[in-house]
Amino acid sequence: MADPITTTNAPWEPQQQPLIYGFGEARRLYDQGAPQYFPDNTVADFSQQTEQGLGMYEQMAQGPQPVLDAAQTQTADTLGGQYLDPSSNPYLAAANDAAARQVTRQYSEAVAPALQAQFANSGRTGSGLYANAMDSSRDTLQRGLGEMAGNMYYQNYGDERGRQMQALGMAPDIAQSQYQPAAQMLNVGQTRDMQAQRQIEDQFNRYNYNEITSPYEHLGRYMGNIRGSYGGEGSQGGGGADATDWLGLGMQGWGLAEELFGL
């Protein structure tokens, strides 16, 4: 039995040196390891002005709120009708007293003397008619003072009722304003949370980068760089060749010689 026939197909000779160089470069890149991530921080820190502003917001949110407290107290007192009582308005009493003194002075200095002079001229100063006239003038004075006070207090009551209705319309905004410090605190927290999230994402990206360029992935790249068909080795054989096989081989040999030597 004849030995197997082994055939070898080598790459084209001008191609061999570039292939050797390429394989060497692929190995060198593999041995070099994965590339390094950007060494510096990829997330910018807050500026000094931003940190200062956030700190100011935080202090204001945690600190006392005198304006807000006063607004809430005033609104609650107005809605509760505290100022409907005339005694709660010292200026109202003072204004009423001043008007009453002016009317009383006018009566004392003008009305009463004129009435007395009228009866004195007729010689009936001590008469019953005189007494009735004086009593009537004093009653008129008292009614005038009462009506004047009533009008002033009524006006004050109406004005205060109007303020009550205004306060009623403002109440939702005043009530909502009590959450403003918390809202400011949330704004500060959300800004810092966003910065922290960016830093986490930066670390996550670094982790993914290192995973993607792990030795297994790197090895896959190496194998990808050297794949291809650059030649090979095969065999024919077994068994003895019959006359037809020898004749075929002879014809192939003759054809090769013809090509090579021009026979």
C-alpha positions as CSV (number, residue, x, y, z in Angstrom):
1,M,0.0,0.0,0.0
2,A,1.4,3.4,-0.9
3,D,2.0,6.1,1.7
4,P,-0.5,9.0,1.9
5,I,0.4,12.0,-0.2
6,T,0.7,15.2,1.8
7,T,0.2,18.6,0.1
8,T,1.1,22.0,1.6
9,N,-0.2,25.3,0.3
10,A,2.0,28.1,1.7
11,P,0.9,31.8,1.4
12,W,2.2,33.8,-1.5
13,E,5.8,34.7,-0.7
14,P,5.4,38.5,-0.8
15,Q,2.5,38.1,1.6
16,Q,4.4,36.1,4.2
17,Q,6.4,38.9,5.8
18,P,3.4,41.2,6.2
19,L,1.5,38.3,7.8
20,I,4.4,37.6,10.2
21,Y,4.5,41.3,11.1
22,G,0.7,41.4,11.6
23,F,0.8,38.3,13.9
24,G,3.6,39.8,15.9
25,E,1.8,43.1,16.3
26,A,-1.4,41.3,17.3
27,R,0.5,39.4,20.0
28,R,2.3,42.6,21.1
29,L,-1.1,44.4,21.5
30,Y,-2.5,41.5,23.4
31,D,0.4,41.2,25.8
32,Q,0.3,45.0,26.3
33,G,-3.1,44.5,28.0
34,A,-6.3,46.6,27.9
35,P,-6.0,50.4,27.5
36,Q,-6.3,52.5,30.5
37,Y,-9.4,54.6,31.2
38,F,-9.0,58.4,31.3
39,P,-7.2,58.9,34.6
40,D,-8.8,62.2,35.7
41,N,-12.3,62.8,37.0
42,T,-14.8,63.2,34.2
43,V,-17.3,65.0,36.4
44,A,-16.8,68.6,37.2
45,D,-17.0,69.7,40.8
46,F,-19.3,72.5,41.9
47,S,-17.8,75.9,41.7
48,Q,-17.3,77.9,44.8
49,Q,-20.2,80.2,43.9
50,T,-22.5,77.2,43.4
51,E,-21.5,75.7,46.8
52,Q,-22.0,79.1,48.5
53,G,-25.4,79.5,46.9
54,L,-26.5,76.1,47.9
55,G,-25.3,76.7,51.4
56,M,-27.3,79.9,51.6
57,Y,-30.4,78.2,50.4
58,E,-29.9,75.5,53.0
59,Q,-29.4,78.0,55.8
60,M,-32.5,79.9,54.8
61,A,-34.6,76.8,54.6
62,Q,-33.5,75.6,58.1
63,G,-33.5,79.1,59.7
64,P,-36.4,81.1,61.2
65,Q,-39.1,82.5,58.9
66,P,-40.3,85.7,60.6
67,V,-42.0,87.1,57.5
68,L,-43.8,83.9,56.8
69,D,-44.8,83.4,60.4
70,A,-46.1,87.0,60.6
71,A,-48.1,86.5,57.4
72,Q,-49.7,83.3,58.7
73,T,-50.5,84.8,62.1
74,Q,-52.0,88.0,60.5
75,T,-54.1,86.0,58.1
76,A,-55.4,83.6,60.8
77,D,-56.3,86.6,63.0
78,T,-58.1,88.3,60.2
79,L,-60.0,85.2,59.1
80,G,-60.9,84.6,62.8
81,G,-62.6,88.1,63.0
82,Q,-60.3,89.4,65.7
83,Y,-60.4,92.9,64.2
84,L,-64.2,93.0,63.9
85,D,-64.3,94.1,67.6
86,P,-64.0,97.9,67.7
87,S,-61.8,97.6,70.8
88,S,-59.2,95.9,68.7
89,N,-58.8,99.2,66.8
90,P,-57.5,101.9,69.0
91,Y,-57.4,104.4,66.2
92,L,-61.2,103.9,65.7
93,A,-61.9,104.9,69.3
94,A,-59.6,107.8,69.1
95,A,-61.2,109.1,65.9
96,N,-64.7,108.7,67.4
97,D,-63.7,110.6,70.5
98,A,-62.1,113.4,68.5
99,A,-65.3,113.8,66.4
100,A,-67.5,113.6,69.5
101,R,-65.5,116.4,71.2
102,Q,-65.8,118.6,68.2
103,V,-69.6,118.1,68.0
104,T,-69.9,118.6,71.8
105,R,-67.8,121.8,71.7
106,Q,-69.9,123.1,68.9
107,Y,-73.0,122.5,70.9
108,S,-71.5,124.1,74.0
109,E,-70.1,127.1,72.3
110,A,-72.7,127.7,69.6
111,V,-76.0,125.8,69.9
112,A,-76.7,126.0,73.7
113,P,-75.6,129.7,74.0
114,A,-77.8,130.7,71.1
115,L,-80.8,128.9,72.5
116,Q,-80.2,130.5,76.0
117,A,-79.9,134.0,74.4
118,Q,-83.1,133.5,72.5
119,F,-85.1,132.7,75.7
120,A,-83.2,135.4,77.7
121,N,-84.2,138.1,75.2
122,S,-87.9,137.1,75.6
123,G,-87.6,137.0,79.4
124,R,-88.5,133.3,79.6
125,T,-85.1,131.8,80.7
126,G,-86.6,129.9,83.7
127,S,-89.8,128.8,82.0
128,G,-90.9,125.3,81.3
129,L,-90.6,125.9,77.6
130,Y,-87.0,126.9,78.1
131,A,-86.3,123.7,80.0
132,N,-88.0,121.6,77.3
133,A,-86.0,123.3,74.6
134,M,-82.7,122.7,76.4
135,D,-83.6,119.0,77.0
136,S,-84.5,118.6,73.3
137,S,-81.2,120.2,72.2
138,R,-79.2,117.9,74.5
139,D,-81.2,114.9,73.2
140,T,-80.4,116.0,69.6
141,L,-76.7,116.2,70.6
142,Q,-76.7,112.7,72.1
143,R,-78.5,111.2,69.1
144,G,-76.0,112.9,66.8
145,L,-73.1,111.6,68.7
146,G,-74.6,108.1,68.7
147,E,-75.3,108.1,65.0
148,M,-71.8,109.4,64.2
149,A,-70.2,106.7,66.3
150,G,-72.5,104.1,64.7
151,N,-71.6,105.2,61.2
152,M,-67.9,105.1,62.1
153,Y,-68.1,101.6,63.7
154,Y,-70.2,100.4,60.9
155,Q,-67.7,101.6,58.3
156,N,-64.9,100.0,60.3
157,Y,-66.8,96.7,60.4
158,G,-67.5,96.8,56.7
159,D,-63.9,97.5,55.9
160,E,-62.7,94.7,58.1
161,R,-65.2,92.3,56.5
162,G,-63.7,93.3,53.2
163,R,-60.2,92.5,54.5
164,Q,-61.5,89.1,55.7
165,M,-62.6,88.3,52.2
166,Q,-59.3,89.4,50.8
167,A,-57.5,87.2,53.4
168,L,-59.8,84.3,52.5
169,G,-58.6,84.6,48.9
170,M,-55.0,84.8,50.0
171,A,-55.3,81.9,52.5
172,P,-54.4,79.2,50.0
173,D,-51.2,81.0,48.9
174,I,-50.3,81.7,52.5
175,A,-50.9,78.1,53.5
176,Q,-48.8,76.9,50.5
177,S,-46.0,79.2,51.5
178,Q,-45.3,77.2,54.6
179,Y,-43.9,74.5,52.4
180,Q,-41.4,76.9,50.8
181,P,-38.5,76.2,53.2
182,A,-39.0,72.5,52.5
183,A,-39.1,73.1,48.8
184,Q,-35.9,75.0,48.9
185,M,-34.3,72.2,50.9
186,L,-35.5,69.8,48.3
187,N,-34.0,71.9,45.5
188,V,-30.6,71.9,47.3
189,G,-30.9,68.1,47.8
190,Q,-31.9,67.4,44.2
191,T,-29.0,69.5,42.9
192,R,-26.6,67.5,45.1
193,D,-28.3,64.2,44.2
194,M,-27.8,65.0,40.5
195,Q,-24.1,65.6,41.1
196,A,-23.8,62.4,43.1
197,Q,-25.6,60.5,40.3
198,R,-23.2,61.8,37.7
199,Q,-20.3,60.6,39.8
200,I,-22.0,57.1,40.2
201,E,-22.5,57.0,36.4
202,D,-18.8,57.9,35.9
203,Q,-17.8,54.9,38.2
204,F,-20.3,52.7,36.4
205,N,-18.9,53.6,33.0
206,R,-15.4,52.8,34.3
207,Y,-16.6,49.5,35.5
208,N,-18.3,48.7,32.2
209,Y,-15.2,49.8,30.3
210,N,-13.0,47.4,32.3
211,E,-15.4,44.6,31.8
212,I,-15.6,45.1,28.1
213,T,-11.8,45.2,27.8
214,S,-11.3,42.2,30.1
215,P,-8.7,39.5,29.1
216,Y,-11.5,37.4,27.5
217,E,-12.7,40.2,25.3
218,H,-9.1,41.2,24.6
219,L,-8.3,37.6,23.6
220,G,-11.3,37.6,21.2
221,R,-9.9,40.7,19.6
222,Y,-6.6,39.0,19.2
223,M,-8.1,36.0,17.6
224,G,-10.1,38.3,15.3
225,N,-7.0,40.0,14.2
226,I,-5.3,36.8,13.0
227,R,-8.2,35.0,11.5
228,G,-8.3,34.1,7.8
229,S,-7.1,31.5,5.4
230,Y,-3.4,31.8,4.6
231,G,-2.6,28.3,3.5
232,G,-2.9,24.8,4.8
233,E,-1.9,21.2,4.7
234,G,-3.8,18.2,3.4
235,S,-3.3,14.6,2.4
236,Q,-4.5,12.1,-0.1
237,G,-4.1,8.5,0.3
238,G,-4.4,5.3,1.3
239,G,-4.5,2.3,-0.9
240,G,-2.5,1.5,-4.1
241,A,-3.1,3.4,-7.2
242,D,-4.5,1.6,-10.3
243,A,-3.4,2.2,-13.8
244,T,-6.0,4.9,-14.3
245,D,-4.7,6.8,-11.3
246,W,-1.1,6.5,-12.5
247,L,-2.2,7.7,-15.9
248,G,-3.9,10.7,-14.4
249,L,-0.9,11.6,-12.4
250,G,1.3,11.2,-15.4
251,M,-0.9,13.6,-17.4
252,Q,-0.9,16.1,-14.6
253,G,2.9,15.9,-14.4
254,W,3.2,16.4,-18.1
255,G,0.9,19.4,-18.0
256,L,2.9,21.0,-15.1
257,A,6.2,20.3,-17.0
258,E,4.6,21.8,-20.1
259,E,3.8,25.0,-18.2
260,L,7.1,25.3,-16.4
261,F,9.5,24.4,-19.3
262,G,7.4,25.1,-22.4
263,L,7.4,21.5,-23.6
